[in-house]
Structure formats: C-alpha cells, structure tokens
Amino acid sequence: MARKLRSNYPEGTSLWAVRRAQWRALGLTDEDMLKPKIAVVNTSSELAICFSHLDEISKAVKDAIRAAGGLPFEIRTAAPSDFIHSAGRAGTYILPTRDLITNDIEVQVGGAMLDGMVCLTSCDKTVPGHLMAAARLNIPTIMMVCGYQPSGSYKNHHMDIEEVFLGAGHHVAGKITLQELKEMSDNAILGPGVCSGMGTANSMHIVCEALGMSLPGGAPILANSERMWDFARRTGARIVAMIEEDLRPRDIMTPEAFANAAMAILAVSGSINCIKHLQATAIEGKVDVDVYAQFEKLANTIPVLSAVRPIGDTSIEAFEEAGGALALMKELEQFVNKGAMTVSGKSVGQNLADADASKNDAIRDVGHALSNKPAIVIVRGSLAPEGGIVKLGLREGKRLTFSGTAICFPAADLAIKALTDGVIKPGHVVILRGLGVQGGPGMGMASRVVFAIDGMNLGPEVAFVTDGQLSGLVNKGLVIGEVTPEAAIGGPLGLVEDGDHISIDIEARTANLDVPADVLAQRRAKFQKPVHKDEGWVSIYRRSVQPLSKGASLVDPGL
C-alpha cells in the first residue's frame, strides 16, 4: 500500500499506543496494523429473514479483503424490517432507523478512522442508510448487494411476501379466510433475502448499481447463489484497490449519477421510496441536486422497460437472468450519463461497452417499451402544493382522474373500521393524515388501508390520499402518497374536512382541494399543531427531521 493511510497513527503517540494494546490483544500483528483498515458493515439479525444470511457473507468479504492485503473489521448496526418492526409505535420506527444506521456507521467508522468500508446492504432502510453514511464519511466504499429471497407458490399461483400483505387486507375485508391467509404465509418465503418483487429493497439495489456504488452486474441477485458469493469475493478484493486509488463516494455520486439512478427507477417502475432516499443521500454528500425535480423532468422521456411483479407478471428471477440493472442501463444507453464514475474504477460508459443487452423479454429495448407514459408521477395543486407521489406502473386500465368528497381519518385502524362498517362509500376520497415525517414521526405505513379498500372491491370507486408512506411494491387504485406539506405542520391535507370536494387528474399532474381561499384561511387560523409526548429515539428524530423535499434527512442542508 503506497498511499498514506489515515488509520496509521504516528508511532509513540497515545492513540497509537492504546490502539496497539487493544489490537494486539485481538491477535493482530504490527504488520497487520499497517494495512488498510476496512469496515464490513453487517446488519445481521435473527428477527427477519432478509438479514439472516449476512454473517456468512461477511466472512466471505473479510476473507477476500485479507487475501487482497487489507485488514477487515466487522461492525454491526440496527436491522429494521418493515414487516417486523412496523408493529411498534404504529410503524414509526422504520424511517427513523434509516438515519440511526447512518449515525451508527459514522460513530464506528469515523471514530475509529478506518480507511474504507463494505456495506452488506439488504432490506429497505439499510440500503439508503448505508448510502447516506458513504456520502457523509466520503471514504472508499462499496455496497455489497445481498440478494432477494426465493418465493413459493400457493394453489398453483406465485406467492411472495407482498401477496401475504395484500391477503391480510383481503382477510380484514372478509374476502379470504384465516386458514387461507395462514397457508399463504406458509408458502411465501423459501429462503433468506429481501422481498422478491420490485419493492423498495430491489429498487434500492438497482439504485446502488445505477449510482455507481456497487460492482456492475450484481443487482438484483438471488441470495446465497454462487453468483452472489462471487460478487462478495470480488467486492472484498476491489475495496482494497479503491483505497489505494483513493476513489471516494463523492467522486462517484455526482448529479449525473443521481440522474442515472432516477432513470433506472423510472424504467422499472420502482419504489417511490427511492426518491426521498436519493435526496437524503445527495444532501449527506453535499451534492447540489433536486432529486424530485429530476424525477419530474425525466418522467417525460424515460420509457417503462420492465414490469417485475407485482407491477406486471415478470419475475425477479427473469429480470436477473435478462442482465439486471446492467442490461437495463444498456437499453437506456442513449439517455444515461456515460461519463459518471463507478466503484469499478471505470465510467458508466466503459462498463456499458462491455455489457450485453437484455437476454430476454423481461427487459425491453426502448423501441419496444411497455409504456412511454410515466410510471411515477409527482402531482401538485392546492391539496399538495409541494407535491404528492403516484406510482402508476403500467397505466392500462388504471383510473387517472377522480372527483369526489373527502372522508378523513387520523389513523389507519379507524379508516379500516370505517371500511368494514360500510362508512366509506363509492365517490369518497379517503384522507389518511398525520403520518408524515413529523406527524408520525417518521411516516407510518398507510398501505394496509389501500389493501383493505381493494379487499372491499372499492379500489376503482374511491381515491386514497395520505402524507404517510406506501408499500414500495404496489398500490391498488388511485393512490397519492407522501403529500407535502404534511398535515401535522398545517399543510392543506390537515385542513381538509369531511365533505370537502377534491379533484385529481394524473395526466394534468394535479391534486386540488376545491375549497374557497377565505374558508381555508379561516381553518388555517384555527389550526393547532398536535402535541406529542415522545420519548427516546423518536423524540430526537421529530425535533431534527427535515421535510421530504430534503429527503427527511436529519441534516439541514442550509447549515
């Protein structure tokens, strides 16, 4: 290692002496202590299947780092799973844990002055947490994509975790029996890894590659496959070389790279959660880019080239076999910024020069796109002055306009009870509010209400609007999520009253509250922010969190 390492303290200093005493006791030699010191960030947990295989991946990466002349140190962080950790505090721990992971990595890696890191990136919030930490610390970093889970079948139909989530909503509505729901659960997951659909996890894995932060060709990937183990070994070797080259995240994550990531997500109709995660990452890296504006602009030109379940019938396995993110970028080559650098040490253009086009119909070419209409739309108007997000996927058969009267709820359970009691009727615009980043805090999950509406066969007959978070996989009916400004800070969503008229037009990208300005002014004058009695981490989060336009980051970009 020719380059001077920040981790090599001057001999004889107190920092050098006490660290040497600690590390000698761990069995390290003086020769070891001169090597590049690399964090292997592991979110292993026995609480969720998506993290259950990471210890073995960590061993493979560490072995490869040692073989390449580096010194690996495994560190642990929180490991949030939407399907496990959303039980506490109505799901409001989930998004705040993203930022907890980022801060945890800063303390451990920054405090120890390590030279680089490999992040074993898996479920929804660990991916952006890792990217945000990489952008903040700005030391050589690679994201190691740890793969999707194999799914099963039930009654001769594909069965995965999202089908179970949807099935729970249908059970609440009386559409399926409890025994059927149990049997769906029994057959949904056949091994470790993240949800197998194009939800937030697989979408963010694609983001990692499109951003240039993971080795090309590794997203998506079947967990524990030989291909995944090969990428683990290559990642471990590559991080040592990156440290020698001093190739850092801020050299890679440029505005052009963020545009590439937005194109990839639009082309697969990926998770809308990617938008706020990319914005938060940009802010951590001090990148002057408005990711929301990128999505709005690029949506006009980027076609939908793939429709992985549940957007369409394509399996994630077929998408991987087609070439995954690398083949997708190849098909988008006329649009992408080919000069953007990647962790491979090559530019996007150089990586694509060696890449194959799609190997099957799971990824279309631009001339045979599934749709030339935007898969993700940001709507604005008097109901959502700063925007709300609509995930359309493929538009065929979708309702794109709605005009109806508001019926408002402060909690998901109350909305579901109104559904089962027959209070919500055709023509209603169901408003679920108080779930935003400050109101939650941290964005409570609103999708179970959407699925219950679908279970009651009301999907085409009502609209749903929320300032909360929606499942990264799929939404049924006309659904607007992540409305800003949020209700808890006095946004228009917090001023809506039952019976107010609301009009939505997706083609025009508008969502309007049809109430006279003077009436709204009177309501705003009487509005009182809710009083919260938080404790612990969420109280810190609520006091610090920035709005969605700033990625719901804890970093104020104005400071």
SESEFI-111389 format. One line per 10 residues: number of its first residue (from 1); for each residue x, y negated, z negated of C-alpha. Coordinates in Angstrom, 2 decimals. Each point is the difference from the previous one (the first is absolute). Example, Ala and Ser with C-alpha at 12.3 -4.5 7.8 and 13.67 -1.06 7.14 Angstrom:
% SESEFI-111389
1> 12.30/4.50/-7.80 | 1.37/-3.44/0.66
//
This chain:
% SESEFI-111389
1> 0.00/0.00/0.00 | 1.80/-3.09/1.30 | -2.57/-2.61/-1.03 | 0.17/-1.44/-3.48 | -2.86/1.32/-2.10 | -1.88/-2.17/-2.47 | -0.27/3.04/-2.28 | 3.77/0.26/-0.49 | 0.59/-2.17/-3.05 | 3.49/-1.33/-0.73
11> 1.97/2.51/-2.07 | 0.48/-0.92/-3.63 | -3.16/-2.10/-0.28 | -2.65/0.81/-2.56 | -2.53/0.89/2.73 | 2.50/2.40/1.57 | 0.97/1.58/-3.33 | -3.47/0.70/-1.40 | -1.35/1.24/3.31 | 3.03/2.29/0.39
21> -0.68/1.44/-3.46 | -3.64/0.68/0.93 | 0.79/1.54/3.37 | 2.95/2.08/-1.20 | -2.42/1.54/-2.49 | -2.23/0.86/2.97 | 2.88/1.93/1.55 | 1.08/-2.57/2.58 | 3.65/-0.52/0.86 | 1.88/-3.25/0.51
31> 0.08/0.86/3.72 | -3.81/0.36/0.00 | -0.37/-3.45/-1.52 | 1.71/-1.62/2.99 | -2.53/1.40/2.47 | -3.06/-1.90/1.28 | -2.67/0.37/-2.66 | -3.42/0.72/1.39 | -3.40/0.12/-1.67 | -2.34/2.78/1.06
41> -3.38/-1.43/-1.00 | -2.29/2.87/-0.92 | -3.69/-0.33/-0.85 | -0.39/3.66/-0.87 | -3.07/0.78/-2.09 | -2.04/3.01/-1.00 | -3.16/-2.11/-0.03 | -0.49/0.01/3.77 | 0.77/2.43/2.84 | 1.42/-2.84/2.13
51> 3.00/-0.31/-2.32 | 0.41/3.62/-1.08 | 2.77/0.88/2.50 | 2.26/-3.00/-0.42 | 2.47/1.55/-2.48 | 1.17/2.47/2.64 | 0.28/-2.76/2.60 | 2.05/-2.02/-2.46 | 2.45/2.89/-0.37 | 0.43/0.26/3.77
61> 0.58/-3.74/0.39 | 2.49/-0.06/-2.90 | 1.93/2.95/1.42 | 0.24/-1.79/3.35 | 1.17/-3.22/-1.67 | 2.75/1.89/-1.84 | 1.07/1.77/3.18 | 0.30/-3.39/1.73 | 2.18/-1.41/-2.77 | -2.57/-1.80/-2.12
71> -1.05/0.29/-3.64 | -3.79/0.42/-0.43 | -2.01/-0.94/-3.09 | -3.61/1.13/-0.21 | -2.38/-2.51/-1.57 | -3.72/0.33/-0.73 | -2.90/-2.41/0.30 | -3.77/0.09/-0.41 | -1.87/2.21/2.48 | -3.56/-1.30/0.57
81> -2.55/2.08/1.89 | -3.29/-1.61/1.01 | -1.84/3.27/-0.62 | 1.46/0.47/-3.49 | 0.76/-3.42/-1.45 | -3.16/-1.74/1.20 | -1.87/1.56/-2.94 | 1.37/-2.49/-2.54 | -1.19/-3.61/-0.10 | -2.27/0.54/3.02
91> 2.98/0.56/2.28 | 1.70/-3.30/-0.76 | 3.33/1.59/-0.90 | 0.65/1.05/3.59 | 1.13/-3.18/1.79 | 1.81/-1.46/-3.04 | 2.08/3.18/-0.17 | 1.44/-0.87/3.41 | 1.64/-3.05/-1.56 | 0.92/1.92/-3.14
101> 2.02/2.38/2.20 | 1.77/-2.92/1.68 | 0.98/-1.52/-3.34 | 1.05/3.36/-1.42 | 2.37/0.53/2.94 | 1.41/-3.50/-0.40 | 0.79/0.63/-3.66 | 1.63/3.39/0.57 | 1.83/-0.60/3.27 | 0.72/-3.70/-0.39
111> 0.91/0.34/-3.66 | 2.46/2.80/0.72 | 1.44/-1.88/3.03 | -0.36/3.05/2.26 | 1.10/-0.30/3.62 | -2.96/1.47/1.86 | -3.11/2.11/-0.35 | -2.12/2.65/1.61 | -3.69/-0.25/-0.87 | -1.93/3.29/0.07
121> -3.15/-1.60/1.27 | -3.26/1.87/-0.23 | -3.49/-1.11/-1.05 | -1.80/-3.28/0.71 | 1.50/-2.48/-2.48 | 3.49/1.49/-0.27 | 0.77/-0.88/3.63 | -0.62/-3.76/-0.28 | 1.50/-0.03/-3.49 | 3.19/1.43/1.47
131> 0.01/-2.36/3.00 | -0.55/-2.99/-2.28 | 2.89/1.08/-2.23 | 2.25/0.48/3.03 | -0.87/-3.49/1.24 | 0.55/-1.55/-3.44 | 3.31/1.71/-0.84 | 1.33/-0.16/3.57 | 2.49/2.84/-0.39 | 0.31/2.76/2.65
141> -3.18/2.06/-0.25 | -1.71/2.80/1.90 | -3.57/1.14/-0.44 | -0.19/3.81/-0.02 | -3.51/0.95/1.15 | -1.04/3.01/-2.08 | -2.82/1.33/2.12 | -3.69/0.80/0.22 | -1.84/2.92/-1.57 | -1.41/2.94/1.97
151> -3.79/-0.04/-0.01 | -2.52/2.83/0.06 | -3.39/0.82/1.44 | -3.49/0.56/-1.36 | -2.88/1.61/1.86 | 2.13/0.02/3.17 | 0.63/-3.75/-0.20 | 3.15/-1.95/-0.86 | 0.13/-0.89/-3.68 | 2.31/-2.55/-1.64
161> -0.01/-2.25/-3.06 | -1.86/-2.82/1.75 | -2.79/2.39/0.92 | -0.26/0.82/-3.70 | -0.12/-3.71/-0.86 | -2.75/-0.51/2.56 | -1.73/3.16/-1.21 | -0.15/-1.38/-3.55 | -1.96/-2.97/1.31 | -2.32/2.35/1.84
171> -0.49/2.07/-3.17 | -0.97/-3.11/-1.97 | -2.56/-0.68/2.72 | -1.32/3.57/-0.25 | 1.17/0.95/3.48 | 2.21/2.93/-1.09 | -0.05/2.22/-3.08 | 2.54/0.05/-2.82 | 1.06/3.50/1.06 | 0.70/-1.22/3.53
181> 2.06/-2.88/-1.38 | 2.01/2.44/-2.13 | 0.65/2.26/2.98 | 1.12/-3.01/2.05 | 2.43/-0.90/-2.80 | 1.30/3.57/-0.12 | 0.92/-0.04/3.68 | 1.21/-3.56/0.64 | 3.71/0.18/-0.94 | 2.35/2.90/0.72
191> 3.34/-1.45/-1.07 | 1.92/-3.09/-1.13 | 0.12/-3.33/1.76 | -2.22/-3.01/0.63 | -3.52/-0.05/1.46 | 0.07/1.47/3.49 | -2.12/-2.63/1.74 | 1.10/-3.39/1.31 | -0.54/-1.60/-3.40 | 2.23/-2.40/-1.87
201> 2.78/2.51/-0.66 | 0.51/1.20/3.58 | -0.62/-3.53/1.28 | 2.69/-1.37/-2.30 | 2.35/2.82/1.01 | -0.44/-1.19/3.59 | 0.61/-3.56/-1.22 | 3.34/1.10/-1.49 | 1.17/1.27/3.37 | -1.44/-2.87/2.04
211> 1.66/-2.48/-2.38 | 3.29/1.80/0.53 | 0.28/1.10/-3.63 | -0.07/3.79/0.53 | 1.92/2.17/2.43 | -1.73/0.17/3.41 | -2.15/3.04/0.64 | -0.87/0.78/-3.63 | -3.55/-1.33/-0.35 | -2.34/1.69/-0.39
221> 1.46/3.30/-1.09 | -1.38/3.15/-1.61 | 1.13/0.22/-3.62 | 2.54/2.76/-0.68 | 0.42/0.77/3.70 | 3.48/0.71/1.32 | -0.20/-3.27/1.90 | -0.58/-1.85/-3.27 | 3.01/1.69/-1.63 | 2.13/-0.97/2.99
231> -1.03/-3.63/-0.43 | 0.81/0.20/-3.72 | 3.53/1.14/0.80 | 0.45/-2.60/2.75 | -1.33/-2.75/-2.26 | 2.45/0.88/-2.75 | 2.92/-0.12/2.44 | -1.18/-3.18/1.70 | -0.32/-2.10/-3.17 | 3.71/0.42/-0.72
241> 0.83/-1.27/3.50 | -2.44/-2.92/-0.42 | 1.85/-1.13/-3.11 | 3.28/0.01/1.91 | -1.67/-1.99/2.80 | -1.67/-2.32/-2.53 | -3.29/0.35/1.91 | -2.68/-1.49/-2.25 | -3.82/-0.15/-0.03 | -0.12/-3.70/0.85
251> 2.09/0.73/3.11 | -2.73/2.44/1.01 | -3.29/-1.43/-1.28 | -0.24/-3.09/2.21 | -3.17/-1.67/1.32 | 0.44/2.08/3.17 | 0.13/3.20/-2.04 | -3.20/-0.95/-1.84 | -1.67/-0.58/3.37 | 1.11/3.47/1.11
261> -1.57/1.48/-3.13 | -3.25/-1.86/0.64 | -0.08/1.31/3.57 | 0.45/3.57/-1.17 | -2.83/-0.28/-2.53 | -2.35/-1.57/2.54 | 0.83/2.73/2.53 | -1.00/2.78/-2.44 | -2.83/-1.90/-1.73 | 1.91/0.44/-3.22
271> -0.85/-1.04/-3.53 | -0.98/-3.62/-0.60 | 1.97/0.23/-3.25 | 3.17/-0.23/2.10 | -0.66/-3.69/0.64 | 0.31/-1.15/-3.61 | 2.90/2.40/-0.63 | 1.92/-1.38/2.98 | -0.70/-3.56/-1.12 | 1.28/0.78/-3.50
281> 3.13/1.59/1.46 | 0.63/-3.05/2.17 | -0.30/-2.28/-3.02 | 2.41/2.15/-2.03 | 2.50/-0.21/2.85 | -0.50/-3.74/0.46 | -1.10/0.62/3.58 | -1.96/-2.92/1.43 | -2.85/1.92/1.57 | -3.79/-0.04/-0.33
291> -0.89/3.67/0.40 | -3.75/-0.71/0.05 | 0.53/-2.38/2.92 | 2.14/2.62/1.75 | -2.82/2.53/-0.24 | -2.55/-2.54/1.26 | 2.16/-0.94/2.98 | 1.21/3.48/0.94 | -3.48/1.54/-0.30 | -0.84/-1.73/3.28
301> 2.66/1.89/1.97 | 0.89/3.28/-1.75 | -2.15/2.93/1.18 | -1.07/2.94/-2.12 | 2.16/2.92/1.12 | -0.81/2.58/-2.67 | -2.96/0.96/-2.17 | 1.13/2.34/-2.74 | -2.64/1.39/-2.33 | -2.28/-1.40/-1.27
311> 0.12/-2.81/2.58 | -0.25/2.66/2.72 | 0.42/3.73/0.36 | 3.81/0.07/0.36 | 1.89/1.75/-2.78 | 3.07/-1.48/-1.66 | 1.83/3.17/1.06 | -0.76/-0.75/3.66 | 1.14/-3.60/-0.50 | 3.30/1.23/-1.44
321> 0.40/2.51/2.82 | -0.58/-2.79/2.53 | 3.05/-1.79/-1.41 | -1.52/-2.05/-2.80 | 0.97/-3.61/-0.55 | 2.97/0.21/2.36 | -2.16/1.16/2.93 | -2.63/-2.59/-0.94 | 2.62/-2.75/0.16 | 1.21/1.42/3.33
331> -3.51/-0.34/1.41 | -0.11/-3.57/-1.39 | 3.42/-0.80/1.42 | -1.29/-2.84/2.20 | -1.24/-1.80/-3.14 | 2.54/0.76/-2.74 | 2.97/-2.13/-1.01 | 2.82/2.25/1.15 | 2.78/-2.12/-1.49 | -1.08/0.70/-3.59
341> 2.63/1.93/-1.99 | -0.73/3.30/-1.78 | 1.61/2.07/-2.77 | 1.40/2.30/2.68 | 2.50/-2.74/0.85 | -1.66/-0.34/3.40 | -2.62/-2.44/1.23 | -3.58/1.00/0.70 | 0.80/-0.17/3.70 | 2.97/2.35/-0.36
351> -2.09/2.46/-1.99 | -2.76/-0.12/2.61 | 2.48/0.53/2.84 | 0.69/3.45/-1.44 | -3.65/0.71/-0.88 | -2.53/2.10/1.88 | -3.45/-1.19/0.89 | -2.96/1.69/-1.64 | 0.05/3.77/0.39 | -3.77/0.43/-0.15
361> -3.27/-1.91/0.13 | 0.13/-0.84/-3.71 | 1.82/-3.18/1.00 | -1.22/-1.57/3.24 | 1.96/-2.20/2.37 | -1.08/-3.61/0.36 | -1.66/0.66/3.35 | -2.27/2.63/-1.56 | -0.66/-1.67/-3.36 | -2.87/1.20/-2.15
371> -1.11/-3.61/-0.32 | 1.20/-3.45/0.97 | -2.16/-1.56/-2.69 | 1.57/-0.85/-3.40 | -0.10/2.87/-2.51 | 0.46/-2.39/-2.93 | -1.71/-3.39/-0.04 | 0.36/-2.91/-2.41 | -3.27/-1.94/-0.29 | -0.39/-3.49/-1.37
381> -2.86/-2.36/-0.72 | -1.88/-1.58/-2.86 | -0.18/3.34/-1.84 | 3.71/0.73/0.49 | 1.85/-3.28/0.67 | 3.43/1.61/-0.36 | -1.04/3.26/1.61 | -1.43/3.45/-0.50 | 1.21/3.18/1.71 | -2.06/2.40/2.10
391> 1.42/3.37/1.05 | -1.81/1.10/3.11 | 2.19/2.76/1.39 | -1.75/0.93/3.23 | -2.98/-2.27/0.63 | -2.23/2.38/1.91 | -3.37/0.21/-1.75 | 1.02/-2.49/-2.70 | -2.28/-2.81/-1.08 | 1.81/-3.30/0.58
401> -2.62/-2.53/-1.13 | -2.21/-0.18/-3.05 | -2.44/-2.50/-1.42 | -1.63/0.63/-3.34 | -0.57/-0.99/-3.62 | 2.50/0.34/-2.82 | -0.33/2.35/-2.95 | 2.83/-0.51/-2.48 | 1.80/2.27/-2.47 | 2.92/-0.58/-2.39
411> 0.97/3.68/-0.24 | 0.02/3.10/2.20 | -2.04/2.09/-2.44 | -2.83/-2.54/0.05 | -0.04/-0.03/3.80 | -0.14/3.81/0.14 | -2.85/0.08/-2.52 | -1.90/-2.52/2.12 | 0.53/2.27/2.98 | -1.30/3.11/-1.71
421> -2.93/-1.96/-1.47 | -0.98/-1.24/3.45 | 0.66/-3.67/-0.80 | 2.40/-0.44/2.92 | -2.01/0.05/3.21 | 0.56/-0.43/3.76 | 0.84/-3.61/0.79 | 2.02/-0.58/-3.16 | 3.55/-1.33/-0.06 | 1.42/1.73/-3.05
431> 2.40/-2.34/-1.84 | 2.43/1.67/-2.41 | 2.14/-2.66/-1.63 | 2.36/-0.69/-2.85 | 2.41/2.66/1.27 | 2.67/-2.30/1.45 | 3.61/-0.25/-1.09 | -0.85/-2.34/-2.89 | -3.56/1.15/-0.65 | 0.93/3.68/-0.33
441> 2.74/-0.76/-0.56 | 1.76/1.88/2.76 | -2.86/0.85/2.37 | -2.37/2.70/-1.16 | -0.93/2.69/2.54 | -3.28/-0.72/1.77 | -0.09/2.94/2.42 | -2.13/2.27/-2.17 | -2.89/-2.42/0.48 | 0.57/0.11/3.77
451> -0.05/3.80/-0.06 | -3.14/0.05/-2.14 | -1.70/-2.33/2.50 | 1.00/2.43/2.74 | -1.34/2.89/-2.07 | -3.38/-1.75/-0.19 | 0.01/-0.35/3.82 | -0.03/-3.77/-0.36 | 3.35/-0.61/1.73 | -1.44/-1.51/3.20
461> -2.75/-1.84/-1.90 | 1.97/-2.04/-2.53 | 3.27/-1.95/-0.05 | 2.54/0.09/-2.82 | 2.24/-2.88/-1.08 | 2.52/0.06/-2.84 | 3.07/-1.74/-1.35 | 1.21/3.41/-1.14 | 2.20/2.60/1.62 | -1.25/2.63/2.42
471> 1.30/3.47/0.73 | 2.90/-0.10/2.42 | -1.54/2.79/2.02 | -3.45/-0.90/1.20 | -3.01/-2.16/-0.64 | -3.54/0.85/1.01 | -2.32/-2.59/1.53 | 0.67/-3.74/0.19 | 2.39/-0.65/-2.87 | 2.02/-3.12/-0.83
481> 2.67/0.39/-2.68 | 2.56/-2.14/-1.80 | -2.04/-3.18/0.42 | 1.88/-3.14/-1.03 | -0.22/-2.23/-1.93 | -1.22/2.63/-2.44 | -3.10/-0.39/-2.13 | 1.81/-0.25/-3.35 | 1.67/-3.28/0.93 | -3.14/-1.60/1.41
491> 0.19/1.13/3.61 | -3.28/-0.06/1.95 | -0.50/3.72/-0.72 | -0.41/-0.96/-3.67 | -2.69/-2.55/0.88 | -2.27/2.36/1.95 | -3.41/0.65/-1.56 | -2.46/2.79/0.71 | -2.11/-0.89/3.02 | 2.56/-2.29/1.64
501> 0.26/0.49/3.76 | 3.31/1.30/1.38 | 0.98/0.40/3.64 | 2.93/2.03/1.29 | 1.36/0.14/3.56 | 3.09/2.16/0.50 | 0.51/-1.01/3.64 | -0.03/-3.66/-1.03 | 2.03/0.92/-3.12 | -2.36/-1.86/-2.32
511> -1.67/0.66/-3.36 | -2.26/-2.79/-1.16 | -2.06/-0.77/-3.06 | -3.01/-1.86/1.39 | -0.66/-2.23/-2.99 | -0.08/-3.82/0.20 | 3.20/-1.74/-1.08 | -1.75/-2.03/-2.71 | -1.44/3.18/-1.56 | 3.45/1.61/-0.02
521> 1.46/-3.14/-1.57 | -2.55/0.22/-2.82 | 0.84/3.66/-0.57 | 3.73/-0.74/0.06 | -0.43/-2.71/-2.63 | -1.64/2.53/-2.32 | 2.45/2.82/0.74 | 2.03/1.27/-2.93 | 2.97/2.27/0.42 | -0.48/3.31/-1.83
531> 1.74/0.33/-3.36 | 2.25/3.02/-0.28 | 1.45/1.65/-3.08 | 2.84/1.90/1.63 | 2.75/1.84/-1.77 | 3.31/1.44/1.12 | 1.29/0.08/3.55 | -3.22/-1.15/1.70 | -0.07/-3.17/-2.10 | 3.50/-0.87/1.23
541> -1.06/0.84/3.55 | -3.12/-2.18/-0.11 | 1.99/-3.02/-1.20 | 2.66/0.43/2.69 | -1.67/1.38/3.12 | -0.11/-2.14/3.13 | -2.98/0.08/2.42 | -0.29/2.52/2.81 | 1.30/-2.56/2.48 | 3.29/0.36/-1.88
551> -0.24/3.78/-0.06 | -1.33/0.16/-3.57 | 3.66/-0.28/-0.93 | 1.21/-1.07/-3.44 | 2.51/-2.27/1.75 | -1.10/-3.57/0.70 | 1.55/-0.75/3.40 | -0.19/-3.71/-0.80 | 2.58/0.28/-2.78
//
